């Protein structure tokens, strides 16, 4: 049986953490689609054409150590705005979503473009300040020398670019359940998401 969970939202809202926890709880496969764009963006920093990079991604590209760096994040946001890049990665994501045994995908256009027929759609969000503090803490713990103000500017630039692009802009699907994690602990956010999925599973 295929059962698809689409989890969208801006950076550092908690969608990746929730996605991994939900997949583990239900025994579903999980895909962080942002890694596809980060890996593509990373290759463009070496001078590779974005579309060529998207069509030729390898497992090694998805496991690179620096995919979470601010530089790669900006490159990912730039290539994600290119329709040809999004098309190149579309089939892979849809095939993953419909695999037997269930799948959880998180990104920015899963519920609206990649999996519009997903059985569960969540849009995970949080305030700019909360997201910036979370991402700043994460980067500092990984050894990056970056200020809170720089992280905030980076997040806001990405949000603006991702929301304004003509192809698959960042926005909640009309039938998505919004989950604001600003005042939630990780455990409570995960519990809320699992509850939403369990309710839907009981209906199918």
C-alpha positions in Angstrom: 0.0 0.0 0.0 1.2 3.5 -0.8 0.5 6.3 1.7 2.1 9.7 1.1 2.8 12.4 3.7 3.8 15.8 2.3 5.5 18.1 4.8 6.2 21.7 3.6 7.5 24.9 5.2 10.3 27.4 5.3 13.8 26.7 6.5 14.3 25.9 10.2 10.6 25.6 11.0 11.1 22.0 12.0 9.8 20.2 9.0 12.9 18.0 8.6 12.9 16.9 12.3 9.2 16.2 12.1 9.5 14.3 8.8 12.2 12.0 10.1 10.3 11.3 13.4 7.0 10.6 11.6 8.7 8.3 9.1 10.4 6.4 12.0 7.1 6.1 14.0 5.1 4.6 11.1 8.0 2.7 9.4 7.7 4.8 6.2 10.5 5.8 3.9 11.7 9.4 4.2 13.1 11.9 1.7 14.4 15.4 2.5 13.8 16.8 -1.0 15.8 19.9 0.0 18.9 17.7 -0.2 18.3 17.3 -3.9 18.4 21.0 -4.4 21.3 21.5 -2.0 23.3 18.9 -3.8 22.5 20.5 -7.2 23.4 23.9 -5.9 26.6 22.7 -4.4 27.7 21.4 -7.8 27.0 24.7 -9.5 29.5 26.3 -7.1 32.1 24.3 -8.9 30.9 25.8 -12.3 28.6 23.0 -13.3 25.4 23.9 -15.2 22.4 23.7 -12.9 20.3 21.5 -15.2 23.2 19.2 -15.9 23.9 18.9 -12.2 20.3 18.0 -11.5 20.1 15.3 -14.1 23.4 13.8 -12.9 23.1 13.7 -9.2 24.7 10.7 -7.5 24.3 9.2 -4.0 27.7 10.6 -3.1 26.4 14.1 -3.9 23.5 13.7 -1.4 26.0 12.6 1.3 28.4 15.5 0.9 29.5 17.0 4.3 28.9 20.7 3.5 25.3 20.6 2.2 24.1 22.5 5.3 26.5 25.4 4.9 25.0 28.9 4.3 26.7 29.2 0.9 25.2 25.9 -0.3 21.8 27.0 1.1 21.8 30.1 -1.0 22.9 28.2 -4.1 20.1 25.7 -3.5 17.5 28.5 -3.4 18.8 29.9 -6.6 18.7 26.6 -8.6 15.3 25.8 -7.1 13.9 28.8 -8.9 14.9 27.3 -12.3 11.9 25.5 -13.9 14.2 23.1 -15.8 16.0 22.0 -12.6 12.7 21.4 -10.9 11.5 19.3 -13.8 14.7 17.3 -13.8 14.1 16.3 -10.1 10.3 15.8 -10.4 10.1 12.2 -11.5 12.5 11.0 -8.8 10.4 12.6 -6.1 7.1 11.3 -7.4 8.4 7.8 -7.7 9.7 7.9 -4.2 6.3 9.2 -2.9 4.3 6.3 -4.4 6.5 3.5 -3.3 4.9 0.6 -1.4 5.0 0.8 2.4 4.4 4.6 2.7 6.6 7.6 2.2 7.2 11.0 3.9 8.6 13.8 1.8 9.5 17.2 3.1 10.3 20.3 1.1 8.6 23.5 -0.2 6.3 22.3 -2.9 5.5 18.7 -1.9 1.8 19.2 -1.2 1.2 21.7 -4.0 3.2 20.3 -6.9 5.1 17.0 -6.2 2.3 15.2 -4.4 -1.0 17.1 -4.8 -2.9 13.9 -4.0 -0.9 13.1 -0.8 -3.1 11.6 1.9 -1.7 13.9 4.5 -0.4 17.5 3.9 1.3 19.5 6.7 2.7 23.0 6.4 5.2 23.6 9.2 6.0 27.1 10.1 7.4 29.4 12.9 8.2 33.0 13.4 11.3 34.5 11.7 13.0 35.1 15.0 12.5 31.5 16.2 13.7 30.1 12.9 16.8 32.3 12.9 17.7 31.4 16.4 17.3 27.7 15.7 19.4 27.8 12.5 22.1 30.0 14.1 22.5 27.5 17.0 22.7 24.7 14.5 25.4 26.4 12.4 27.5 27.5 15.4 27.4 23.9 16.8 28.7 22.7 13.5 31.6 25.1 13.6 30.4 27.9 11.3 31.4 31.4 12.2 28.2 33.2 11.5 26.2 35.9 13.4 22.5 35.8 14.2 21.9 38.8 12.0 23.6 37.1 9.1 21.4 34.0 9.6 18.3 36.1 9.8 19.2 38.0 6.6 19.9 34.6 4.9 16.5 33.1 5.9 14.6 36.2 4.9 16.3 36.3 1.5 15.5 32.6 0.9 11.9 33.1 2.0 11.5 36.0 -0.4 13.0 34.1 -3.3 11.2 30.9 -2.6 7.8 32.5 -2.2 8.2 34.8 -5.2 9.4 32.3 -7.8 6.9 31.6 -10.6 7.5 27.9 -10.6 6.3 26.0 -7.5 6.5 28.9 -5.0 6.7 28.2 -1.3 3.1 28.2 0.0 0.7 25.9 1.9 -1.6 23.7 -0.1 -5.2 24.7 0.2 -6.0 21.5 2.1 -2.8 21.4 4.2 -2.9 21.4 8.0 -0.8 24.3 9.4 1.5 23.5 12.3 3.1 26.5 14.0 6.1 25.2 16.0 7.1 28.7 17.4 6.0 27.8 20.9 6.3 24.0 20.7 9.0 21.7 22.0 10.3 19.2 19.5 8.5 16.4 21.3 5.1 18.3 21.2 5.5 19.2 17.5 6.2 15.6 16.6 3.3 14.3 18.7 1.0 16.7 17.0 2.1 15.6 13.5 1.8 11.9 14.4 -1.7 12.5 15.7 -2.8 14.1 12.4 -1.3 11.2 10.5 -2.9 8.5 12.7 -6.3 10.1 12.3 -6.0 10.0 8.5 -4.7 6.4 8.5 -7.8 5.4 10.4 -9.9 6.8 7.6 -8.3 4.8 4.8 
